[in-house]
Each structure stands twice: as structure tokens, then as C-alpha cells.
Amino acid sequence: MATQKVGLVESVSMAIGGMVGGGIFAVLGVVAVNAGALAWFAFIVAGVIALCAGYSFVRLNELVEGLTGPISFIERFTGSTKLGGMAGWTFIVGYMGTMAMYAYAFGGYFVELSGVHGALGVPLRPVVSVCVIAVFVGLNTLGAHASGRTEDLLVGLKVLILLAFGGVGIYYASAHGDLTTGLSSFGVRPIIATAISFVAFEGWELLMFDQDSIRDPKATVRKAIFVSIVFTTGLYILVAVVTTDLLPASVIQTNAETALAVAARPFFGEAGFVLISVAALFSTASAINATLFSSARLAKSLAAEDLLPQQVESGGEEPVRALLVLGVLTAVFSAVGTLDGVTSFASMAFILIFGAVSFLALRERGTSTRTWLVPAIGVVGSLATVLALFWHLYETDLHALGTVLVITVIVLAAEVFYFERESILAAI
């Protein structure tokens, strides 16, 4: 029997779940450390850039015949299969970065809940991060993944918890005179934090890869993308205001990995810390599972089209080889990277993708102001955030900057060699 196609409500839920999945639990502390009380502003700017990118995706989607996706957009509008393949590689690398970030956050919350930070001189957080990745690689190789209804339930539960946190937190901060916008201390730091926060808006684009399972796909995807980005931006603003108002900068700095849970203590007590931490564990675990499931199948489809090495494609229904490769690389990122470095790396990958699609939409602009102005904002915003991201890493973490640059060079070199392998080998 054919699988029942999903409608607008389910599509919105999928897009919100893709963004809220684990990003806010992992990235909030890092954004707050860099933007202070203006963390909410960083999320607004990132949300606007994401919304412009969403418009660009929708615009290109409506210009092509049939049901395609971002990789097909690039192939279609550039006339280059190689550029499409390189975009596919960037998607895969970006998803590895987000999974590493989720695993990092999972390990951080697990350690704080258990109260055990290490044993025999070995820190526990990296071990837990690697183990949770291994668990979901194993489950996915067996074909186990959450059903659509279960994911909808988990998304609803996570959103309700965050709304309760934000609503009660705003009331508590107002009652105690702690509510502030931070506008008096406006500077360059919130703009830099925008670049770091960008990864929290990754996830809605997965709808573009799954249009054949959606009713009236082009219209439904258009509405779902806009609604989900606007709603998620509002949710992030609420959570950021509460966290930065209730926690001193020094506390956020010390507890960047678990800032959201620590911020619940003033009004929910220790029970609030436990509730948010448990929600973070479920949320980040669910995000690892969903991202691994989708990215492994994307890798398998790219290999089937000779856009990735054929060795990635396994013969069975489940993409076992892709799962193993993605799992190993993600585990390495989460074990040896810093939260700031992993977050920055993942953000950069999706800023580049969203900026590239915005540029294509600008090239294919129509006669109305909207068809060129919105993509232009996406292009300029993406370029500015990439520059801000590199400046942030240069100022704060040269080791992370070096790691990001080395990985970027390795990925680009591998892409160029793979797609130009025939001419390179012939020249050799």
C-alpha cells in the first residue's frame, strides 16, 4: 500500500523539528557568551537570512518542472553537474557538523545530569558523545528509525517545554525587574553571534528533499518553510531573552553547554534543570537519529548518480556504508572538537549553501522587486556572516579557526580531485 502523503501541519512540524531538534540546546550558550543580552538580536538576524534563503529555495523550486531539490537546482541553473555534486558534498559535511554538535550537547547534558565528569583521567563527555553516535549508527543499519507520528509527538513536546520555559521565565524576570533588551550595549558582537547561531536554523531545507511524500508539494512546502522559520525565530528570541536576563555572563560562560537548563533553576528550581536537561537529551538524540537517517540516504543517492565514490553505496536497502562513514567522521568531530569550533564549522557549511542558492535565485530574478531584493539580502547576509564567523574564530580560538580551514581545504581538494579525476589522472 502506498505511503500516505503528509499535509501542511505535518510539513510544518517536520521543518520546526529539523530546526529546534537539538540546535537551540547546543548553540544557545555559545551565542549568549558572544552576544550577551543581545543574543535575541543575533537570532533575529539569522532568522531573516534563513527566511531569505527559504524564499530563494521556494522561488527556484517553482521555476523548475517536477519535484527536485537544492542539488538539482544548482545543476539546472548553472548547467554544471560538478557544481551540483559539490553542493551535495557540502550538505553532507554540514550535516556531519550538526550531528557532531548534537552529540557534543548530548554528552554535556548527560555529564551534568549524572554528576560524573570523568574516570581514570578520561573526560566522560567525549566518550558519551561517541557512544550516542554509535548507537544510532547501529540502529539505522538495522533499519530502525522514528515514525512520522513519533517525530510529531517529540517536536510538540519539545516546543511545549521551550514555550513553558520562555513564558514562565519572562514572567519571573519581569516580576523581579530583571527583564532587559540589552540595546544599550549594542555593538559588533551580536553580528558575530549571528554567524554562530545560523546552524540553529538548519533543518527546514530537508522538506525540499522529501517533496514526493507531501501533498500538493510546491504550495505546501512554500507555506511550511515560511511558517516554520518565523515560528522558530520567535521561539529562539523568547528563550534567548530569558536565558540572558536570568543568568550572569560569567555563569553562561562557565555553563555554555547547558545554559538553557541552568537558566531554568531560578524559577523552576532543580526540577527545572532536570526537566530541561532530559528534554535536551531526548531532543539531541532525536536530532542525531533524524539527521543521520536523512544524510545517509542523501549520500547513497549521490553515490548512485556518481556524485560520490561508488564505495559509499551499499547494495542493500539500508545505506550501511554511508552510515558507517558518516558515523565515524561525526564521532571524530564531536570527540576532538570544541563546542564553539563544531558549531562554527556547521554554521559555515549551511551559510555557504543558503548563500549559493540565494545567489542563484538572484540570477533568476523576475520583474518584481521581491524577486531580486529578498535573494539579494540573503546573498549579502550570508557573505557578511561568513566573514564575521572567521573574524570571531580569529579573535577567540585560533585552533578552531585552523581546524575549520584545514577541513575546508581538505573537503574542497577532495571535491575537485573527485570531479576532475579523469583529467587529473590523464595529465599525470
Stockholm file with secondary structure:
# STOCKHOLM 1.0

chainA/1-428         MATQKVGLVESVSMAIGGMVGGGIFAVLGVVAVNAGALAWFAFIVAGVIALCAGYSFVRLNELVEGLTGPISFIERFTGSTKLGGMAGWTFIVGYMGTMAMYAYAFGGYFVELSGVHGALGVPLRPVVSVCVIAVFVGLNTLGAHASGRTEDLLVGLKVLILLAFGGVGIYYASAHGDLTTGLSSFGVRPIIATAISFVAFEGWELLMFDQDSIRDPKATVRKAIFVSIVFTTGLYILVAVVTTDLLPASVIQTNAETALAVAARPFFGEAGFVLISVAALFSTASAINATLFSSARLAKSLAAEDLLPQQVESGGEEPVRALLVLGVLTAVFSAVGTLDGVTSFASMAFILIFGAVSFLALRERGTSTRTWLVPAIGVVGSLATVLALFWHLYETDLHALGTVLVITVIVLAAEVFYFERESILAAI
#=GR chainA/1-428 SS CCCCCBCHHHHHHHHHHHHHTTHHHHHHHHHHHHHGGGHHHHHHHHHHHHHHHHHHHHHHHHHSSSSCCHHHHHHHHHCCHHHHHHHHHHHHHHHHHHHHHHHHHHHHHHHHHHCCCEETTEEHHHHHHHHHHHHHHHHHHTTCCCCHHHHHHHHHHHHHHHHHHHHHHHHHHHHTTCCCCCGGGCSSHHHHHHHHHGGGGTTTTHHHHTGGGBSSHHHHHHHHHHHHHHHHHHHHHHHHHHHHHHSCHHHHHHTGGGHHHHHTHHHHHHHHHHHHHHHHHHHHHHHHHHHHHHHHHHHHHHHHTTSSCGGGCCSSSSCHHHHHHHHHHHHHHHHHSCHHHHHHHHHHHHHHHHHHHHHHHHHTCCSSSHHHHHHHHHHHHHHHHHHHHHHHHHHHCHHHHHHHHHHHHHHHHHHHHHHTHHHHHHHC
#=GC SS_cons         CCCCCBCHHHHHHHHHHHHHTTHHHHHHHHHHHHHGGGHHHHHHHHHHHHHHHHHHHHHHHHHSSSSCCHHHHHHHHHCCHHHHHHHHHHHHHHHHHHHHHHHHHHHHHHHHHHCCCEETTEEHHHHHHHHHHHHHHHHHHTTCCCCHHHHHHHHHHHHHHHHHHHHHHHHHHHHTTCCCCCGGGCSSHHHHHHHHHGGGGTTTTHHHHTGGGBSSHHHHHHHHHHHHHHHHHHHHHHHHHHHHHHSCHHHHHHTGGGHHHHHTHHHHHHHHHHHHHHHHHHHHHHHHHHHHHHHHHHHHHHHHTTSSCGGGCCSSSSCHHHHHHHHHHHHHHHHHSCHHHHHHHHHHHHHHHHHHHHHHHHHTCCSSSHHHHHHHHHHHHHHHHHHHHHHHHHHHCHHHHHHHHHHHHHHHHHHHHHHTHHHHHHHC
//
